[in-house]
Amino acid sequence: MAASEKTIIIERIFETLYDETTKEFSRTLVTSEDVQEAKRYCAEHHGTKMKLDGNPYNFMKDIVRGKSASRIWPQRLKDLGIGGVQRTGDGAIFEFVHGIEGALDSLDEDFRPSESTPNFPVQSLSLPLASKALGRTDESWLLQVAVNLRVIESHFANSKHSQIEALELTHLQMDIKLRKVQIDALFRALHTTPDGGPSDALITVEAKQGNQRILTEQIGRQVIAAFESTETELVIPVAIAAVKNKGIYVVEFTAVHRQELDKFSAPQFHRDAMFILQPKVKGI
């Protein structure tokens, strides 16, 4: 489906919820019913061909995760300073956000390796040939490779720019499904505090394929969920992405302390690194 069709549908939803005279929304939350009704209207009046029996819950997810998110979002809404963020649960699809700093920036934001990103070689010979033969371009395989090759451990072992002085990193679990959010992988870090004593931290990991964007709003929800589900005092959010025929890109965000949670919304970039797989691994 052409990107322009989703642009037309978003504009239709906007028109049904926004009063041009008062400059206010009747409501900002967009439901699956709103999306389906807009599809029907646009098919009849604008000739769009988006399937009415398609899953409406993928509507915003496909927009925000793709590289063309900013191009799809209507220019009319950009001019008004109105952005959109994905929402889930109770039939919600997305929400119009008006006048919130960073709302529009999040549609353009895209983390990727740059000339300043440090590169580190990582051997992949320890991966069994039978496993590598089944390599796929999906998050599960990316996570499996990253865990088996100790990519997260290697990243935090480089203490020059690390936020913590790690003594030990332990992989706890994959695919942790919590209310309204999933954490792709979770690590426990034993580290040294400024006064020299030991302390624990959790490292949340979000995995993306190379054609998907790393979403700070999504990662922010993971951080909040990690605090709500545990008694940890410190969470360090991390995202990894497959870079085709090269390796695994790691983005580390600023650590979040529990006492800062009431002011926290989305993580801030701290550092990144590119781990070059030698030899190359199928699917990455």
NORJOLIN-V602886 format. One record per helix or strand of 2 or more residues. SS is the DSSP state (H for helix, E for strand). FROM is the first residue (numbers start at 1). LEN is the number of residues. If there is no record, write none. Layout:
ss=<SS/SS>
from=<FROM/FROM>
len=<LEN/LEN>
This chain:
ss=<H/E/E/E/H/H/H/H/E/E/H/E/H/H/H/E/E/E/H/E/E/E/H/E>
from=<3/18/24/29/32/56/69/75/82/92/105/118/129/139/151/165/181/198/216/234/247/256/258/269>
len=<15/2/2/3/14/10/4/5/5/7/4/6/5/10/7/14/12/11/14/10/7/2/6/10>
